[in-house]
Amino acid sequence: AALKVELPPPPSRTEIAAVRALVDHVNYLPSETNTLFTVEGVVTPHTNLTAISGTRLFVQDSTGGIAIGWRGEPSLVPRGGDRVRVTAPISHFNGLLEMVPNAQAGDHSVTILGSQLSSPDPSVLDFSWQTNTPLMEEHEGRLMVVSNVFLDLTPSKFGTTGDNVTMTNSDGETFVLRIDGR
């Protein structure tokens, strides 16, 4: 007798930009919170942004970026540079669109597909975007870069919670940046 074990195919993958489009365009809250979506991308931060319980990180593919925020204690925590496959529903946390895998739900998963990869190319942040909510929402969760800016770090009160910092570019335009204390 021969035993043949066939693994089910991986869930069909959705581009992150398509997941990000599933929001109402007034409050930018997710409109499809019961469906499981599967995305693949590279973890961009090199530090987990929370403690293990409630871990949050960011994943980016060629179309966009999204936060991943666990419910429960995950069995593994990807690191910056890991390529991951995430299967979970979407939700939001204080306006941040995120995928929320539940560590206890058998049909939710986070799988590491590779490691020590280069971060995706960052997008250049244009200060004029801050008055364009749809454009800012499109770039939420992406790795961004700014150059030739002055950061007002006085008074610095980052502590454990973080703080807002005003950046000023060479044209005198300002942009408020949230710095996480961790």
C-alpha positions as CSV (number, residue, x, y, z in Angstrom):
1,A,0.0,0.0,0.0
2,A,1.2,3.5,-0.8
3,L,0.3,6.6,1.2
4,K,0.2,9.9,-0.6
5,V,0.0,13.1,1.5
6,E,-1.1,16.1,-0.4
7,L,-0.9,19.5,1.3
8,P,-3.6,22.0,0.5
9,P,-2.5,24.8,-1.8
10,P,-1.7,28.1,0.0
11,P,-4.6,30.5,0.2
12,S,-4.9,32.8,-2.9
13,R,-2.8,35.9,-2.3
14,T,-4.2,39.4,-2.4
15,E,-2.0,42.5,-3.0
16,I,-1.8,44.8,0.0
17,A,-3.2,47.7,-2.1
18,A,-6.3,45.7,-2.8
19,V,-6.8,45.0,0.9
20,R,-6.2,48.7,1.7
21,A,-8.9,49.7,-0.8
22,L,-11.5,47.8,1.3
23,V,-12.3,50.9,3.4
24,D,-15.1,53.4,3.3
25,H,-13.7,56.6,1.8
26,V,-15.2,58.9,4.5
27,N,-13.8,57.6,7.7
28,Y,-11.3,55.1,6.2
29,L,-12.6,52.3,8.4
30,P,-12.5,48.7,6.9
31,S,-15.7,47.6,5.2
32,E,-14.9,43.9,5.0
33,T,-14.0,42.7,8.5
34,N,-15.1,39.1,8.4
35,T,-13.3,37.8,5.3
36,L,-9.8,36.3,5.6
37,F,-7.2,37.8,3.3
38,T,-3.8,36.4,2.5
39,V,-0.9,38.8,1.8
40,E,2.8,38.3,1.3
41,G,5.5,40.9,1.9
42,V,8.6,41.8,3.7
43,V,8.6,42.9,7.4
44,T,9.9,46.5,7.3
45,P,10.6,47.5,11.0
46,H,13.6,46.0,12.6
47,T,12.0,46.2,16.1
48,N,8.7,44.8,17.1
49,L,6.5,47.7,18.1
50,T,4.9,46.1,21.1
51,A,5.5,43.4,23.6
52,I,4.9,39.8,22.5
53,S,1.3,39.9,23.6
54,G,-0.4,42.2,21.0
55,T,2.6,42.2,18.7
56,R,2.5,44.8,15.9
57,L,4.7,45.1,12.9
58,F,4.5,46.3,9.3
59,V,4.6,44.3,6.1
60,Q,5.1,45.7,2.6
61,D,4.7,44.3,-0.9
62,S,5.2,46.1,-4.2
63,T,1.8,47.7,-4.0
64,G,1.6,49.0,-0.4
65,G,2.2,48.4,3.3
66,I,-0.1,47.3,6.2
67,A,0.2,46.8,9.9
68,I,-0.1,43.3,11.4
69,G,-1.5,43.3,14.9
70,W,-1.8,39.9,16.7
71,R,-4.6,38.9,19.0
72,G,-3.2,36.5,21.7
73,E,0.3,35.2,22.0
74,P,1.8,34.4,18.6
75,S,4.0,31.3,18.3
76,L,6.6,33.2,16.3
77,V,7.4,36.8,15.8
78,P,8.8,37.8,12.4
79,R,11.7,40.2,12.3
80,G,12.7,43.0,9.9
81,G,13.7,41.5,6.6
82,D,11.6,38.4,6.9
83,R,9.3,37.6,4.0
84,V,5.9,36.5,5.5
85,R,2.5,35.2,4.4
86,V,-0.3,36.5,6.6
87,T,-3.8,35.1,6.5
88,A,-6.2,37.2,8.7
89,P,-9.2,39.5,8.6
90,I,-8.7,43.3,8.5
91,S,-9.6,45.7,11.3
92,H,-8.4,49.0,12.6
93,F,-6.7,50.4,15.7
94,N,-7.2,54.1,16.3
95,G,-7.5,54.6,12.6
96,L,-4.6,52.4,11.6
97,L,-5.7,49.8,9.1
98,E,-4.3,46.4,10.1
99,M,-4.6,42.7,9.6
100,V,-5.4,40.9,12.8
101,P,-4.4,37.3,13.0
102,N,-5.7,35.6,16.1
103,A,-3.1,33.2,17.5
104,Q,-5.9,30.8,18.7
105,A,-7.8,30.7,15.3
106,G,-6.8,27.8,13.2
107,D,-7.6,29.5,9.9
108,H,-5.4,32.6,10.8
109,S,-1.7,32.3,10.2
110,V,1.6,34.1,9.9
111,T,4.3,32.1,8.1
112,I,7.9,33.1,7.5
113,L,8.8,32.3,3.9
114,G,12.4,33.7,3.9
115,S,14.7,35.8,6.0
116,Q,17.4,38.4,5.9
117,L,15.9,40.1,2.8
118,S,16.5,43.7,1.9
119,S,13.8,46.1,2.9
120,P,11.6,47.3,0.1
121,D,12.6,50.6,-1.5
122,P,11.1,53.4,0.5
123,S,8.8,56.0,-1.0
124,V,9.8,59.6,-0.7
125,L,7.5,61.5,1.6
126,D,6.1,64.7,0.0
127,F,5.1,67.3,2.6
128,S,2.2,68.5,0.4
129,W,0.4,65.1,0.9
130,Q,-0.6,65.9,4.4
131,T,-3.7,67.7,3.3
132,N,-4.7,64.9,0.9
133,T,-6.3,62.2,3.1
134,P,-6.8,59.6,0.4
135,L,-3.1,59.9,-0.6
136,M,-1.9,59.7,3.0
137,E,-4.1,56.6,3.6
138,E,-2.6,55.0,0.5
139,H,0.9,55.4,1.9
140,E,0.1,54.4,5.5
141,G,2.1,51.3,6.5
142,R,4.8,51.9,3.8
143,L,8.5,52.4,4.4
144,M,9.0,56.2,3.8
145,V,12.1,58.4,3.5
146,V,12.7,62.1,4.0
147,S,15.9,64.0,3.5
148,N,17.2,67.5,4.1
149,V,14.8,68.1,7.0
150,F,15.2,69.7,10.4
151,L,13.7,67.7,13.4
152,D,12.6,69.8,16.4
153,L,13.6,67.4,19.2
154,T,13.2,70.0,22.0
155,P,11.8,69.3,24.4
156,S,12.2,65.6,23.9
157,K,9.8,63.6,25.9
158,F,9.7,60.3,24.1
159,G,9.9,58.0,27.2
160,T,8.0,54.8,26.7
161,T,5.0,56.2,24.8
162,G,6.7,58.4,22.1
163,D,5.9,61.9,20.9
164,N,5.1,64.0,17.9
165,V,8.1,65.7,16.2
166,T,7.8,68.5,13.7
167,M,9.9,68.1,10.6
168,T,10.7,71.2,8.5
169,N,12.0,70.9,5.0
170,S,14.3,73.3,3.0
171,D,11.2,75.1,1.6
172,G,10.0,75.8,5.2
173,E,7.1,73.3,5.0
174,T,6.3,71.4,8.1
175,F,5.1,67.9,8.7
176,V,4.2,66.3,12.1
177,L,5.8,62.8,12.5
178,R,4.8,60.4,15.3
179,I,7.8,58.7,16.9
180,D,7.0,55.5,18.8
181,G,8.8,55.5,22.1
182,R,10.0,51.9,21.6
